[in-house]
């Protein structure tokens, strides 16, 4: 992975790797990925990610991991579709890691008498894919009807000891609790997926 250097104040304009100009006087970082690679630049708002500092197939695998992280971070835990979104993000990552594994296999197959370095790279790719394949998102066992229902409407008569008011209060408390339980479950599944993905070696 390329070494990153930091400049406190730019003397000339630079182009951030995200496509915009870094003005004169601004802080920035630079690196030169690959063997004698050209320099790339990053402003303070868009720091380099691992995929920016690596070249070749490994950069693509790292980019897939970063894409999963972005997708998972964008999930709203209270959304009824949150677990489906998480599963979709994991499926996308699995697909990319399958491509990465296949590419490593093809590279090794091209060597008639084998290649120990490529064998090690294939083992790493297969291990990463296996980690994702073996991870599953746990279903929620709560009441989806209550979770998806509109918030119970508070009675307008103002009598807090009225039967209707007390019934609303119980319904509202149950509605709130169910939604809190759902969001907590979703966040736990997101965190569990992050633990797996952030531990991957590619």
MITORDREN-585289 format. One record per atom (N, C-alpha, C): residue in one letter; z, x, y. Coordinates in steps of 0.2 Angstrom, whole numbers, plus 2048, in hexadecimal, padded with zeros to 3 digits. Layout:
BEGIN
AZXY ...
END
This chain:
BEGIN
X8008047FA X800800800 X800804806 X7FC80380B X7FB807811 X802807815 X80280D818 X80880E81D X80780B823 X80C808826 X80B80482C X80F808832 X80B809837 X80E80C83D X80E807843 X813809848 X81580484D X814807854 X811804858 X81080685F X813801864 X817804868 X81B7FF86D X8177FD872 X812800875 X80E7FE87A X80780187A X8027FC879 X7FB7FE878 X7F880087E X7F480687E X7F1808884 X7EA805884 X7E780287F X7E17FF87F X7E17F987B X7DC7F487C X7DC7EE878 X7DB7EF871 X7DE7EC86D X7DD7EC865 X7DC7E5863 X7D87E585D X7D77DE85A X7DB7DD854 X7E07D8855 X7E47D6850 X7E07D4849 X7E37D5844 X7E07D383D X7DF7CC83D X7E27C8841 X7E17C1841 X7DC7BF846 X7D97C3849 X7D37C284D X7D37C1854 X7D97C2857 X7DA7C285E X7DB7C9861 X7DB7C9868 X7DC7D086B X7E37D186C X7E57D786B X7EC7D986D X7EB7DD874 X7EE7DA879 X7ED7DC880 X7F07E3881 X7ED7E7886 X7F07ED888 X7F87EC88A X7FC7F1888 X8037F0889 X8077ED884 X8047EA87F X8077E687A X8097EB874 X80E7E9870 X8107ED86A X80C7EA865 X80A7EF860 X8067ED85A X8087F2855 X8057F084F X8067F5849 X7FF7F6846 X7FE7FC843 X7F77FD840 X7F8801839 X7F3800835 X7F380382F X7EC80482D X7EB808827 X7E480A825 X7E480981D X7E380381B X7E4802814 X7DE805810 X7DF80780A X7DA80A806 X7D9812807 X7D5815803 X7D381C804 X7CF81D80A X7D282080F X7CE821816 X7CC81B818 X7D0816818 X7CE80F81B X7CE80F822 X7CB80A825 X7CB80982C X7D180682E X7D3808834 X7DA805837 X7D97FD838 X7DE7FA837 X7DF7F3839 X7E57F283D X7E67ED841 X7EB7EC846 X7EE7E5845 X7F57E5847 X7F87DF847 X7FD7DE84D X7FD7D8850 X8017D7856 X8087D5853 X80D7D5858 X8147D3855 X8147CC852 X8107C7854 X8107C1852 X80D7C084B X8097C5849 X8057C4843 X8067CB83F X80C7CD83D X80D7D3839 X8097D3833 X8087D9830 X8047DA82A X8087D7824 X8047D4820 X8077D2819 X8047D7814 X8077D780E X8057DB809 X7FE7DB807 X7FB7D6808 X7F37D5806 X7EF7D980B X7F27DA811 X7EE7DD817 X7EE7E5816 X7F37E7812 X7F57EE811 X7F27F180B X7EF7ED807 X7EC7EF800 X7E57ED800 X7E17F17FC X7DA7F07FB X7D97EE7F4 X7D37EB7F3 X7D07EA7EC X7D37E37E9 X7D37E37E3 X7D57DD7DF X7DD7DB7E0 X7E17E07E1 X7E87DF7E2 X7E97DB7E9 X7E57DD7EE X7E67D97F4 X7E47D27F3 X7E07D07EF X7DE7C97EE X7E47C57EA X7E77C97E6 X7ED7C67E2 X7F37C57E7 X7F47CA7EB X7F97CA7F0 X7F87C47F5 X7F17C37F7 X7F07BE7FC X7F17B77F8 X7F07B67F2 X7F17B07EE X7F97AF7EE X7FD7B47EE X8047B37EE X8067B07F5 X8037B47FA X8057B2801 X8027AB802 X7FD7A9800 X7FA7A2801 X7FF79D7FD X80279E7F8 X80779A7F5 X80D79A7F9 X80F79F7FC X81579F800 X81479B806 X80E79B809 X80D79780F X80D79080D X80A78E808 X809787806 X810785804 X814788801 X81B7867FF X81F785805 X81E78A80A X822789810 X820783814 X81A781813 X81877B817 X81A775814 X81D77580E X81F76F80B X82576C80F X825765810 X82A762813 X82E75F80D X83576180C X83975F806 X83A757806 X83A75480C X83B74D80C X83574980A X82F74C80A X829748808 X829746801 X8277407FF X82673E7F9 X8217427F4 X81D7457F7 X8187497F4 X8197507F3 X81F7527F5 X8217597F6 X82175D7EF X82375A7EA X82375D7E3 X81B75E7E1 X8177597E2 X81075A7E1 X80D75F7E5 X80F7607EB X80C7657EF X80E76C7EC X81476D7EA X8177737E7 X8137757E1 X8127707DC X80E7717D6 X8077737D8 X8047707DD X7FD7727DE X7FD7797E1 X80277B7E5 X8027827E7 X8037877E1 X8077857DC X8087897D7 X8017897D2 X7FE7847D2 X7F87847CE X7F27887D1 X7F27887D8 X7ED78C7DC X7EF7937DA X7F57957DB X7F779C7D9 X7F679E7D2 X7F779A7CD X7F679B7C6 X7EE79D7C6 X7EA7987C9 X7E37997C8 X7E17A07CB X7E37A27D1 X7E27A97D3 X7E47AE7CF X7EA7AE7CC X7ED7B37C8 X7E97B37C1 X7E67AE7BF X7E27AE7B9 X7DB7B27BB X7D87B17C0 X7D37B47C3 X7D47BC7C3 X7DA7BD7C6 X7DC7C47C6 X7DD7C87BF X7E07C47BB X7E17C67B4 X7DA7C87B1 X7D67C37B2 X7CF7C37AF X7CB7C97B1 X7CC7CB7B8 X7C97D07BB X7CB7D77B8 X7D27D77B7 X7D57DD7B4 X7D27DE7AD X7D27D97A9 X7CF7D97A2 X7C87DB7A2 X7C47D97A7 X7BD7DB7A7 X7BC7E27A9 X7C07E57AD X7C07EC7AF X7C27F07A9 X7C77EE7A5 X7C97F279F X7C47F179A X7C17EC799 X7BB7EB794 X7B67EF795 X7B57F179B X7AF7F679D X7B07FD79A X7B67FE798 X7B7805796 X7B780578E X7B280878B X7B1807784 X7B780A780 X7BA80F782 X7C081277F X7C6811782 X7C780C786 X7CD80A789 X7CF80E790 X7D480C793 X7D6810799 X7DD80E79A X7E181379A X7E981179A X7EB80E7A1 X7E88107A6 X7EA80E7AD X7E88077AD X7E28057AB X7DF7FE7AC X7E37FA7A7 X7E57FC7A1 X7EA7F879D X7F07F77A0 X7F37FB7A4 X7F97FA7A7 X7F87F47AD X7F37F57B0 X7F17F07B5 X7F07E97B2 X7ED7E97AC X7EC7E27A9 X7F37E07A7 X7F77E47A4 X7FE7E17A2 X8027DE7A8 X8017E27AE X8047DF7B4 X8017D87B6 X7FB7D87B6 X7F87D17B8 X7F97CC7B3 X7FA7CD7AC X7FB7C87A7 X8037C67A8 X8077CB7AA X80E7C97AB X80F7C57B1 X80C7C67B6 X80C7C27BC X80A7BB7BA X8047BA7B7 X8017B47B5 X8067B07B1 X8097B47AC X80E7B17A7 X8147AE7AB X8167B17B0 X81C7AF7B4 X81B7A87B7 X8157A87BA X8137A27BD X81279C7B8 X80F79E7B3 X80D7997AE X8147967AB X81979A7AA X81F7987A7 X8247947AB X8227947B2 X8267917B6 X8247897B7 X8297857B7 X82777E7B8 X82C77B7BD X8297767C0 X82C7727C6 X83076C7C2 X83776C7C3 X83B7677C0 X83A7607C4 X83975B7C0 X8387547C2 X83F7527C5 X83F74D7CA X84574A7CD X8467447C9 X84D7437C8 X84F73D7C4 X8527377C8 X8517387CF X8547337D3 X84F72C7D4 X8517287D8 X84E7217D9 X8487227DE X8427227DC X83C7237E1 X83B71D7E5 X83D7177E2 X83C7117E7 X8417117ED X8477137EC X84B7147F2 X84971A7F6 X84771F7F3 X8457257F7 X83F7237FC X83A71F7F9 X83471E7FD X835718801 X83A714801 X83B70E805 X83C71080C X83B70B810 X83C70B817 X84470B818 X84670E81E X84D70F81F X850707820 X85570681D X8586FF81E X8596FD825 X8586F7827 X8586F582E X85F6F382F X8636F6834 X8696F4836 X86A6ED839 X86E6E9837 X86F6E283A X8706E2841 X86E6DD845 X86F6DD84C X8756D984F X8786D684A X87E6D184D X8846D584F X8846DC84D X88A6E084F X8906DF84C X8916DB847 X8976D9844 X8986DE83E X89C6E383F X89D6E983A X8A06E6833 X8A46E1834 X8A76DE82D X8A36D982A X89D6D782D X8996D282A X8966D4824 X8956D081F X8936D1818 X88C6D5819 X8876D281D X8816D581E X8816DC820 X8866DD825 X8866E4828 X8896E9822 X88E6E781E X8916EB819 X88B6ED814 X8876E7812 X8826E880D X87D6ED810 X87B6ED816 X8766F281A X8796F9819 X8806F981B X88370081B X883703814 X8846FF80F X884702808 X87D704806 X878700808 X871701807 X86E70880B X871708811 X86F70E815 X872714812 X878714810 X87B71A80E X87871C807 X876717803 X8727197FD X86B71C7FE X868719803 X86171B805 X862723807 X86672480C X86772B80E X869730809 X86D72E804 X86F7327FF X86A7347FA X86672F7F9 X8607307F4 X85B7357F7 X85A7347FE X855738801 X85873F802 X85E740803 X861747803 X86174A7FC X8627467F7 X8627497F0 X85A74B7EF X8567477F1 X84F7497F0 X84D74F7F3 X84F7507FA X84D7567FE X85075C7FB X85775B7F9 X85A7617F6 X8577637EF X85575E7EB X8517607E5 X84B7647E6 X8477617EB X8407647ED X84276B7EF X84676C7F4 X8487737F7 X84A7787F1 X84E7757EC X8507797E7 X84A77C7E2 X8457777E2 X83F7797DE X83B77E7E2 X83A77D7E8 X8367827EC X83A7897EC X8407897EC X84478F7EC X8437937E5 X84378F7E0 X8427917D9 X83B7947D8 X8367917DB X82F7937DB X82F79A7DF X83279A7E5 X8327A07E9 X8357A67E5 X83A7A57E2 X83E7AA7DE X8397AD7D9 X8357A97D5 X8307AB7D0 X82A7AF7D4 X8277AC7D9 X8217AF7DC X8237B57E0 X8297B57E3 X82A7BB7E7 X82C7C17E3 X82D7C07DC X82F7C57D8 X8297C87D4 X8237C57D5 X81D7C77D2 X81B7CE7D4 X8197D27CF X8157D87D0 X80E7D77CE X80A7D97D2 X8037D97D1 X7FF7E07D2 
END
